[in-house]
Amino acid sequence: MVKPKIDNETKNQKFKRIASARTRKILNDLRLLGNCSNRRTYSYSQEEVNKIFNTIEKEIKRTKSLFSTSKTDFSLD
């Protein structure tokens, strides 16, 4: 459950509140995805599994790069 916004909330407090809630949701959704591994209920190929996890890994890498402080500087000088 997301806590309600506090009037005097700092940017860091807001980040922690929102990022924590979103991280918990992602982790829960990954656990739910893991339920699809039950071969008694589902049928899937290794190619399908690879496609799912390659996509997830690419998005994790892209999202993680957004938090990187390194920027590519360019100059012709």
Buried (B, 14 or more C-beta within 10 A) or exposed (E): EEEEEEEEBEEEEEEEBEEEEEEEEEEEEEEEEEEEEEEEEEEEEEEEEEEEEEEEEEEEEEEEEEEEEEEEEEEEE
